[in-house]
């Protein structure tokens, strides 16, 4: 193997997806797949054994949250670049991933060439981001005049959290959380929180199916 090939570890519990990505990596003359893992323990073991330059990591693994695994990988090797992949891209997940130090956040249904380019240029200071995610959610958010905080509250409503849980999660008072929810109902022309979530999903402000 050429010493200047960027070494890549692929972590995804869907074997067909993992093998497809691994094959695409190996087919690139400047990249090399050093391993494939289908869960968090194996991912951490392979990362320690192979010391990859870049890890392509599924957000949702069978027994672990990908963003938590990202933190463990960075503790293991602070120089490793970690790019999160997800079948259900959402702005709130992207924010959480980038805040945790990810070098990218991309949709699985995107082009493989986009993933490979992200691997080549992976950097936490200039993370790779899914343009479609921001095109759709950004347009809808602008149209509805939603603030970043309201989008966070909306995503948590979509996850089934109530006002008290949202207040705790965002460090707000219960009264402030309720005010945000009232503002969302007004801006989304919704009479109930359930109706607000349905409208948000229809307009791609939040995604169905969680992570």
Secondary structure, DSSP 8 states (H G I E B T S, - for coil): --TTSEEEEEE-S-HHHHHHHHHHHHHSTTEEEEEEESSHHHHHHHHHHH--SEEEEESEETTEEHHHHHHHHHHH-TT-EEEEEESS--HHHHHHHHHTT-SEEEETTS-HHHHHHHHHT--TTS-EE-HHHHHHHHHHHHHHT--HHHHHHHHHHHTT--HHHHHHHHT--HHHHHHHHHHHHHHTT-SSHHHHHHHHHHTTSS-TT--
